[in-house]
Amino acid sequence: KLRIVEEMKKEKALFDKLMYGALQLSQKALEDEGEGDLFIDGTFPLSRLSEILFEFERRIARFEPDVCFLSLSLREADSKSTDRCEKMLLRLIDWAKQSECHLILQTPPCLPPRHDAELTRRLIFTEAVRGTAAEHELALADHWDHWEQSAPPSGEWYDNVTGSPSEEGHRQIARRLLQELQLAEKREAKPAARNSPRESR
């Protein structure tokens, strides 16, 4: 059963309410697929990967999740340290393999940068996430690609003031994540059907 590591913190900020709404959207669809699944958020608003790893045992590992979604935000890309983030990702991947936990990576959405240098950093970071997912054969919800290809020119998927996804933007993130889950399930089902443990005995 899916047990996604989440532990929602109550915040009054609009950003947090939108994130909670997107999370609820994902949870409801997943709960419809399997009764009794437990969903826990081990993050907090605007948290970074380094902060989660610092309290990893308390926030994540103690729940022994079957599936863990890792949403990488543009704050990671804007930190100017892609190499450091890649090393932290590798730590998580090693933990997931040892714990037999399915780790699903997510690229950040494609939001308007403040300048060219910022866009360059974000592109490098996004490619690093894609490369890591491909190298370790992890499922990837590529929000950047979805936004780059499908976001309307009107900008209704993001908030011009805060520079973060809007309510509709968070709906798009949740939908893309659920779509990737369905694709990953189909990819895993095909080889199992061809060579199941019972057939090999």
Contacts in CASP RR format, 6 or more apart in sequence:
PFRMAT RR
TARGET T0000
AUTHOR 0000-0000-0000
METHOD contacts of the structure
MODEL  1
KLRIVEEMKKEKALFDKLMYGALQLSQKALEDEGEGDLFIDGTFPLSRLS
EILFEFERRIARFEPDVCFLSLSLREADSKSTDRCEKMLLRLIDWAKQSE
CHLILQTPPCLPPRHDAELTRRLIFTEAVRGTAAEHELALADHWDHWEQS
APPSGEWYDNVTGSPSEEGHRQIARRLLQELQLAEKREAKPAARNSPRES
R
1 34 0 8 1.000
1 36 0 8 1.000
1 37 0 8 1.000
1 38 0 8 1.000
1 66 0 8 1.000
2 30 0 8 1.000
2 33 0 8 1.000
2 34 0 8 1.000
2 37 0 8 1.000
2 39 0 8 1.000
2 66 0 8 1.000
2 67 0 8 1.000
3 37 0 8 1.000
3 38 0 8 1.000
3 39 0 8 1.000
3 40 0 8 1.000
3 63 0 8 1.000
3 64 0 8 1.000
3 65 0 8 1.000
3 66 0 8 1.000
3 67 0 8 1.000
4 27 0 8 1.000
4 30 0 8 1.000
4 39 0 8 1.000
4 40 0 8 1.000
4 65 0 8 1.000
4 67 0 8 1.000
4 68 0 8 1.000
4 69 0 8 1.000
5 40 0 8 1.000
5 41 0 8 1.000
5 42 0 8 1.000
5 59 0 8 1.000
5 60 0 8 1.000
5 63 0 8 1.000
5 65 0 8 1.000
5 68 0 8 1.000
5 69 0 8 1.000
6 23 0 8 1.000
6 39 0 8 1.000
6 40 0 8 1.000
6 41 0 8 1.000
6 42 0 8 1.000
6 43 0 8 1.000
7 40 0 8 1.000
7 41 0 8 1.000
7 42 0 8 1.000
7 43 0 8 1.000
7 59 0 8 1.000
8 20 0 8 1.000
8 23 0 8 1.000
8 41 0 8 1.000
9 16 0 8 1.000
9 41 0 8 1.000
9 44 0 8 1.000
9 45 0 8 1.000
11 17 0 8 1.000
11 45 0 8 1.000
13 45 0 8 1.000
14 162 0 8 1.000
15 45 0 8 1.000
15 46 0 8 1.000
15 162 0 8 1.000
15 164 0 8 1.000
16 45 0 8 1.000
18 164 0 8 1.000
18 165 0 8 1.000
18 166 0 8 1.000
18 167 0 8 1.000
18 170 0 8 1.000
19 45 0 8 1.000
19 170 0 8 1.000
21 170 0 8 1.000
21 174 0 8 1.000
22 169 0 8 1.000
22 170 0 8 1.000
22 171 0 8 1.000
22 173 0 8 1.000
22 174 0 8 1.000
23 41 0 8 1.000
23 174 0 8 1.000
25 170 0 8 1.000
25 171 0 8 1.000
25 174 0 8 1.000
25 175 0 8 1.000
26 174 0 8 1.000
26 177 0 8 1.000
26 178 0 8 1.000
27 39 0 8 1.000
29 174 0 8 1.000
29 178 0 8 1.000
30 37 0 8 1.000
30 39 0 8 1.000
30 178 0 8 1.000
30 181 0 8 1.000
31 37 0 8 1.000
31 39 0 8 1.000
40 63 0 8 1.000
40 65 0 8 1.000
42 52 0 8 1.000
42 59 0 8 1.000
42 60 0 8 1.000
43 52 0 8 1.000
43 59 0 8 1.000
43 71 0 8 1.000
44 51 0 8 1.000
46 73 0 8 1.000
46 75 0 8 1.000
48 73 0 8 1.000
48 75 0 8 1.000
48 76 0 8 1.000
48 79 0 8 1.000
49 70 0 8 1.000
49 72 0 8 1.000
49 76 0 8 1.000
49 85 0 8 1.000
49 88 0 8 1.000
49 89 0 8 1.000
50 84 0 8 1.000
50 88 0 8 1.000
52 59 0 8 1.000
52 60 0 8 1.000
53 88 0 8 1.000
53 91 0 8 1.000
53 92 0 8 1.000
56 95 0 8 1.000
60 68 0 8 1.000
61 95 0 8 1.000
61 99 0 8 1.000
64 99 0 8 1.000
64 101 0 8 1.000
65 99 0 8 1.000
65 101 0 8 1.000
66 101 0 8 1.000
66 102 0 8 1.000
67 101 0 8 1.000
67 102 0 8 1.000
67 103 0 8 1.000
67 104 0 8 1.000
68 96 0 8 1.000
68 101 0 8 1.000
68 102 0 8 1.000
68 103 0 8 1.000
68 104 0 8 1.000
69 104 0 8 1.000
69 106 0 8 1.000
69 141 0 8 1.000
69 177 0 8 1.000
70 89 0 8 1.000
70 92 0 8 1.000
70 103 0 8 1.000
70 104 0 8 1.000
70 105 0 8 1.000
70 106 0 8 1.000
71 106 0 8 1.000
71 108 0 8 1.000
72 85 0 8 1.000
72 105 0 8 1.000
72 106 0 8 1.000
72 107 0 8 1.000
72 108 0 8 1.000
72 125 0 8 1.000
72 129 0 8 1.000
73 108 0 8 1.000
74 108 0 8 1.000
74 109 0 8 1.000
74 111 0 8 1.000
74 122 0 8 1.000
76 85 0 8 1.000
76 108 0 8 1.000
76 125 0 8 1.000
77 108 0 8 1.000
77 121 0 8 1.000
77 122 0 8 1.000
77 124 0 8 1.000
77 125 0 8 1.000
77 126 0 8 1.000
78 118 0 8 1.000
78 121 0 8 1.000
78 122 0 8 1.000
79 85 0 8 1.000
80 121 0 8 1.000
82 121 0 8 1.000
82 124 0 8 1.000
82 125 0 8 1.000
82 128 0 8 1.000
85 125 0 8 1.000
85 128 0 8 1.000
86 128 0 8 1.000
86 132 0 8 1.000
89 105 0 8 1.000
89 129 0 8 1.000
89 132 0 8 1.000
90 132 0 8 1.000
92 103 0 8 1.000
93 103 0 8 1.000
93 132 0 8 1.000
93 136 0 8 1.000
93 138 0 8 1.000
95 101 0 8 1.000
96 102 0 8 1.000
96 103 0 8 1.000
102 139 0 8 1.000
103 138 0 8 1.000
104 138 0 8 1.000
104 139 0 8 1.000
104 140 0 8 1.000
104 141 0 8 1.000
104 177 0 8 1.000
104 180 0 8 1.000
104 181 0 8 1.000
104 184 0 8 1.000
105 129 0 8 1.000
105 132 0 8 1.000
105 133 0 8 1.000
105 138 0 8 1.000
105 139 0 8 1.000
105 140 0 8 1.000
105 141 0 8 1.000
106 140 0 8 1.000
106 141 0 8 1.000
106 142 0 8 1.000
106 143 0 8 1.000
106 173 0 8 1.000
106 177 0 8 1.000
107 126 0 8 1.000
107 129 0 8 1.000
107 130 0 8 1.000
107 140 0 8 1.000
107 141 0 8 1.000
107 142 0 8 1.000
107 143 0 8 1.000
107 144 0 8 1.000
107 145 0 8 1.000
108 122 0 8 1.000
108 125 0 8 1.000
108 126 0 8 1.000
108 143 0 8 1.000
108 144 0 8 1.000
109 143 0 8 1.000
109 144 0 8 1.000
109 146 0 8 1.000
109 147 0 8 1.000
109 157 0 8 1.000
109 158 0 8 1.000
109 165 0 8 1.000
109 169 0 8 1.000
109 172 0 8 1.000
109 173 0 8 1.000
110 122 0 8 1.000
110 143 0 8 1.000
110 144 0 8 1.000
110 145 0 8 1.000
110 147 0 8 1.000
110 148 0 8 1.000
110 151 0 8 1.000
111 147 0 8 1.000
111 158 0 8 1.000
111 163 0 8 1.000
111 164 0 8 1.000
111 165 0 8 1.000
112 158 0 8 1.000
112 163 0 8 1.000
113 119 0 8 1.000
113 122 0 8 1.000
126 144 0 8 1.000
129 140 0 8 1.000
130 140 0 8 1.000
130 142 0 8 1.000
132 138 0 8 1.000
133 139 0 8 1.000
133 140 0 8 1.000
134 140 0 8 1.000
139 180 0 8 1.000
139 181 0 8 1.000
139 183 0 8 1.000
139 184 0 8 1.000
140 180 0 8 1.000
141 176 0 8 1.000
141 177 0 8 1.000
141 179 0 8 1.000
141 180 0 8 1.000
142 176 0 8 1.000
142 180 0 8 1.000
143 172 0 8 1.000
143 173 0 8 1.000
143 176 0 8 1.000
146 172 0 8 1.000
146 176 0 8 1.000
147 157 0 8 1.000
147 172 0 8 1.000
150 172 0 8 1.000
151 157 0 8 1.000
151 158 0 8 1.000
151 172 0 8 1.000
156 166 0 8 1.000
156 168 0 8 1.000
156 169 0 8 1.000
157 165 0 8 1.000
157 166 0 8 1.000
157 168 0 8 1.000
157 169 0 8 1.000
157 172 0 8 1.000
158 164 0 8 1.000
158 165 0 8 1.000
158 166 0 8 1.000
158 169 0 8 1.000
159 165 0 8 1.000
159 166 0 8 1.000
165 172 0 8 1.000
165 173 0 8 1.000
END
